[in-house]
């Protein structure tokens, strides 16, 4: 439990740093705005990106598919006690994101800009997309979670690209939302059949970053590499069995004692 809380605090601290640097400093706003303006109206496979990304994030069928995936994966991983939390958190993340950007985290205009995004920090659409991916990762058995993380990092990158192309959000809004979702989902406990070893989680992060990096080079929008790397890191962290313990019966008493994850996996 301590490890999960520590990881969540680190992600929230990173979110706070992104907010303070990109929203409350003139230099940060300038860089954020410049990248946003370069992405707005981009025609890099725009129609395709909207079909698979931005427009479908709020599609009820997507939420239904995500819910079914969480339930099925959760039952396979014997996470019956966590399924409800994993179903609720993605929707709650959207509500929290909207509350933060409208009521709690103001955005001062420290420079003259020709065009402003109509939303601000953090992104609710990113919270929806990333929340569904993160819930599926936390619900899945350990053999499936890394695969979801790799695919999910690319999916979230595409969603972020679509949001910037239509002028809905700046890059900082997307990155902040990814960190917020990761912090929340990390608090959901592991089961004895979920959570990979740290080296596998690290490898997952590397593999998950490959797709966004290649896509960023191909499209010429290097900001997508940054978004993809953050998504890869967050999703890889969610695959790890942080602070979780399995139980093993002792030969003399037959009672169960906590065992570290690496012992239980052998």
C-alpha positions, 0 to 999 in steps of 0.5 A: 500500500505504501508503494502505491501511495508513494507512486501516486504522490509522485505522479500528482507532484509531476502534474503540479510541476507541469501546471506551475511551469506551463500555466503560471510562467510566461516562458511556459505559456509561450512554449505551450502556446507555440506548440498548440498553434503549430498543431491546430488545423494540422492535416496529418491524417486528420480524418482518420485521427478524428474517426479513431480518436477525438470524436469517439472518446465521448461515444457511449459505445466506447464506454460500454466496451471499456466497462465490459473489458474491465469486468471480464479482465477483472474476473480473469484476474480475480479482482472482484473487490476492485472491479467497481472502483475500476469502473467508476474511476474513469468517469470520475476522472472526467468530472474531476478534470472539468472541476479542476479546469473550471473551478480550482486551477485558473489560467492567467493570460500572461501573454498576448495570444492570437488564439486560445484553446477553449478548454484548459488544464487538465483535459477531460477528453484525455482523462476519459481515454486514458482512464479507460486504458488505465482501468483495463490495465489495472483489471487485467491479469499480468500476462495481458496488462503489458499488451494493453499498456503498449496499445493504450499509449499509442491510442492516448497519443492519437487522442491527444493529437486530435484534441490539439488539431481541433484546438480543444487543448494545449499539450500541457492539458493532455500531459497533466491529465495523463498524470492525474489518471495514473495517480488515481488508478495506482491507488487501486490494489493489485490482486495475486494474479496482476502486477508484473515484476519491475524489469517487465514493467520497465520493458513495457514502458520502453515498448509502449513508447516506440509507437508514439515516437515513430508516429511523432517522427512520421507526422513531424509533430515532435510534441506527440513523442513527449505525450507518448512517452508520458503515457508509456511511463504512466501505463507501464507503472500501472502494470507493476505490482507496487507494494502488493503481496501474495500469501503462502501457507507455512509448512508447520502451521498451515497459516498464510504469511505475506510474501513479496511479489517476486517470491509469489511469481516464482 
